[in-house]
Amino acid sequence: MLILMFMEVLRSGGNMMEYNRRPSNLRLARYYLINALKFYEMKNERLTPIIFVILLFTGLIGGFITDAAAVADNIPAYILINVIVVFILNIASTVYLHSYITEIKGGVASLKESLRHILNNFVKIIFAHLTFAAIIMIGILLLVIPAIIFNFMFMFYICYLVDKDMRIKDALNASKNITTGRRLEIFAIFILFNLTIFLPYFIAILMATFTGNNLIVSFVLTFFSSVLVVMQQRLTALIYYDLEYGNKGTVNDDYDDDFYYM
C-alpha cells in the first residue's frame, strides 16, 4: 500500500493548482544557517527548553533501558522501549516544528495548542512517516542516489501535514511540486548546515571520549543529538515557509535583500 501510494505520487503532475507552480525564491544559505543555530529563540520562551529537556531525557533514559534490555536478552522489552522512545521523540520534535511554523507565519502557538494539534493527527503523521521511510528504502535499494533525491523531493511532507492538515498523498505531492527546480539548492543548504555543526560536535565527542567515562560520552552524544533535532526542524520550517508562502514578512527578517538567490 505504501509503495502504491509512492508510485502514484511520482506519476502525479501535481493536480492541485495551488501547488502546480514554480517555488518561491530561496534566500542565501547563511540566512537559514544563522536562524537554525538560534534554535532557542521563540516568542513562547518556555517551549524550546521544555522540548529540549524532553528530547534529552527521553534519549538518555531510553538508551540506558534499551541497553539493559539488550544485555538481559529481553527482545520484547527492547522493542517496546524503542517504540515508546521513538513515539515521544517524534511527538516532541513535531510539536516544535508546528510551533515554529506558526511563529514565522506571525502567530504564537503554546505548547498545549501544538501538542493537541499533533496528537489529533498523530495516526496520520505516523503513517506518513512510514510512507516516507518506505520511499527512502526504495531509493536505497536503487543504489543510494535515488534515496537522496527522494529525501529532498518529499522532505516537506511533514510541514504540510502539521501546517495545512493535508492528506498524506497531497502532502507528498505538495512537497514534490514545491521543491521542483530547488532541490540542489536545498541539498546545498543542508550540506552547509551539517558542515557548520560537524566541528563543534566532533570536538565535544572527542573530549568526552578522552574522559573514559561511558556515562559522559552517552550524555554528550544525546545532548548534541537533541540540539541537532531541534535545529533541523527549525531549518526545515524556514525553508518550507519561503517555498510555500514566499520570502517576505517573516519574523526573522533582520537581513538585507542580498540574502536571496537571484
C-alpha positions in Angstrom: 0.0 0.0 0.0 2.8 2.4 0.9 4.6 1.6 -2.4 1.5 2.1 -4.4 1.0 5.5 -2.8 4.6 6.4 -3.6 4.2 5.4 -7.3 1.0 7.3 -7.6 2.7 10.4 -6.2 5.6 10.1 -8.6 3.2 9.8 -11.6 1.2 12.7 -10.4 1.9 16.0 -12.0 0.5 17.9 -9.0 -3.2 18.0 -9.8 -3.8 20.7 -7.2 -3.4 24.0 -9.0 -2.3 25.7 -5.7 0.9 23.7 -5.8 1.4 23.5 -9.5 3.8 26.5 -9.7 7.4 27.4 -9.5 8.6 27.6 -5.9 9.4 31.0 -4.3 13.0 32.1 -4.3 15.2 30.8 -1.5 17.4 33.1 0.4 21.2 32.7 0.7 22.3 29.8 2.8 23.7 32.0 5.7 20.2 33.2 6.4 19.0 29.7 7.1 22.1 28.7 9.0 22.1 31.7 11.3 18.4 31.2 12.2 18.7 27.4 12.5 21.5 27.9 15.0 19.2 30.3 17.0 17.0 27.3 17.8 16.4 28.6 21.3 14.7 31.8 20.1 10.9 31.6 20.2 8.1 34.0 21.2 7.0 31.4 23.6 10.2 31.3 25.6 9.3 28.2 27.7 8.6 26.0 24.7 12.2 25.3 23.4 13.6 24.4 26.9 10.7 22.0 27.5 11.1 20.3 24.2 14.8 20.1 24.6 14.6 18.6 28.1 12.0 16.0 26.8 14.3 15.1 23.9 17.4 14.9 26.1 16.0 12.8 29.0 14.0 10.6 26.7 17.1 9.8 24.7 19.2 9.2 27.9 16.7 7.1 29.8 15.6 5.3 26.7 19.2 4.5 25.9 20.0 3.1 29.3 16.8 1.0 29.5 17.3 -0.4 26.0 20.9 -1.3 26.8 19.7 -3.1 29.9 17.1 -5.0 27.9 19.7 -5.9 25.3 22.1 -7.2 28.0 19.2 -9.2 29.5 18.4 -10.6 26.0 14.8 -9.4 26.5 13.7 -8.8 22.9 10.1 -7.9 23.6 11.1 -5.3 26.2 13.8 -4.0 23.9 11.3 -3.5 21.0 8.6 -2.0 23.3 11.1 0.6 24.8 12.4 1.6 21.4 8.8 2.1 20.2 8.0 4.3 23.2 11.2 6.3 22.8 10.5 6.9 19.1 6.9 7.9 19.9 8.0 10.5 22.5 10.8 11.9 20.3 8.5 12.1 17.3 5.8 13.9 19.3 8.3 16.4 20.8 10.1 17.3 17.6 6.9 17.7 15.6 5.4 19.9 18.3 8.5 22.2 17.9 8.1 22.1 14.1 4.4 23.1 14.3 5.1 25.8 16.9 7.9 27.4 14.9 5.9 27.3 11.6 3.1 29.1 13.4 5.5 31.6 14.7 7.2 32.5 11.4 3.7 32.9 10.0 3.2 35.6 12.6 1.3 33.7 15.3 2.2 32.2 18.7 1.4 28.6 19.5 1.5 27.4 23.1 2.9 24.0 24.0 -0.6 22.9 24.8 -2.0 24.0 21.5 0.7 22.4 19.4 0.6 19.2 21.4 -3.1 18.9 20.9 -2.8 19.6 17.2 -0.1 16.9 16.8 -1.9 14.3 18.9 -5.2 14.9 17.0 -3.3 14.0 13.8 -0.8 11.5 15.2 -2.1 8.4 13.4 -1.8 10.2 10.1 1.6 11.6 11.0 2.9 8.1 11.9 1.5 6.6 8.7 3.1 9.4 6.7 6.5 8.7 8.4 6.2 5.1 7.5 5.4 6.0 3.9 8.4 8.4 3.8 10.6 5.7 5.3 9.4 3.2 2.6 10.2 5.8 -0.1 13.7 6.2 1.2 14.2 2.4 1.4 13.2 2.1 -2.2 15.8 4.7 -3.0 18.4 2.9 -1.1 17.6 -0.3 -3.0 18.0 1.7 -6.2 21.7 2.4 -5.2 21.5 5.2 -2.7 21.5 8.3 -5.0 17.7 8.0 -5.6 17.3 7.9 -1.8 19.0 11.3 -1.6 16.8 12.6 -4.4 13.6 11.3 -2.8 14.6 12.7 0.6 14.8 16.2 -0.7 11.8 15.7 -3.0 9.4 14.7 -0.2 11.0 16.1 2.9 8.4 18.9 3.5 5.5 16.4 3.7 5.5 16.7 7.5 5.3 20.6 7.2 2.2 20.3 5.1 0.6 17.8 7.5 1.1 19.9 10.6 0.6 23.3 8.8 -2.3 22.6 6.4 -3.7 19.3 7.7 -3.4 17.7 4.3 -3.9 14.1 3.4 -0.7 12.1 3.1 -0.8 11.8 -0.7 -1.5 15.5 -1.1 1.3 16.4 1.3 3.8 14.3 -0.6 2.6 15.8 -3.9 2.9 19.3 -2.5 6.4 18.7 -1.3 7.4 17.2 -4.6 6.0 20.2 -6.6 7.3 22.9 -4.3 10.9 21.6 -4.4 10.9 21.3 -8.2 13.9 23.3 -9.5 15.2 24.0 -6.0 16.4 20.6 -4.8 20.0 21.2 -5.5 19.9 24.5 -3.5 18.1 22.8 -0.6 20.7 20.0 -0.7 23.5 22.6 -0.6 21.9 24.3 2.4 21.7 21.1 4.4 25.3 20.2 3.5 26.5 23.6 4.7 24.4 23.2 7.8 26.0 19.8 8.6 29.5 21.1 7.9 28.9 24.0 10.2 27.9 21.8 13.2 30.4 19.0 12.5 33.5 20.5 14.0 32.0 21.5 17.4 30.2 18.2 17.5 33.4 16.3 16.7 35.4 18.2 19.3 32.8 17.6 22.0 32.6 13.9 21.3 36.4 13.7 21.2 36.7 15.4 24.6 34.1 13.2 26.1 35.8 10.1 24.8 39.1 11.2 26.5 37.4 11.1 29.9 37.0 7.3 29.5 33.5 7.6 31.1 30.7 6.0 29.2 28.1 8.0 31.0 29.7 11.2 29.9 30.0 10.0 26.4 26.3 9.0 26.3 25.3 12.3 27.8 27.3 14.4 25.3 26.0 12.3 22.3 22.4 12.6 23.4 22.8 16.3 24.3 24.2 17.2 20.8 21.7 14.9 19.1 18.8 16.7 20.9 20.2 20.1 19.8 20.6 18.8 16.2 17.0 17.6 16.1 15.6 21.0 17.1 18.0 22.8 14.7 17.0 20.6 11.8 13.3 21.1 12.5 13.9 24.9 12.6 15.9 24.8 9.3 13.1 22.7 7.6 10.4 25.1 8.8 12.4 28.1 7.5 12.9 26.7 4.0 9.3 25.4 3.9 8.0 28.8 4.7 9.9 30.5 2.0 8.9 27.9 -0.6 5.3 27.8 0.3 4.5 31.4 1.4 7.2 33.4 -0.2 10.2 35.0 1.5 8.6 38.3 2.6 7.4 39.3 6.1 8.9 36.5 8.3 9.5 37.3 11.9 13.2 36.7 11.3 13.7 39.3 8.6 16.6 41.2 10.1 18.7 40.9 7.0 19.0 42.8 3.7 17.7 41.7 0.3 21.1 40.2 -0.5 20.1 37.1 1.4 18.1 36.0 -1.6 19.1 33.8 -4.5 18.6 35.6 -7.8 
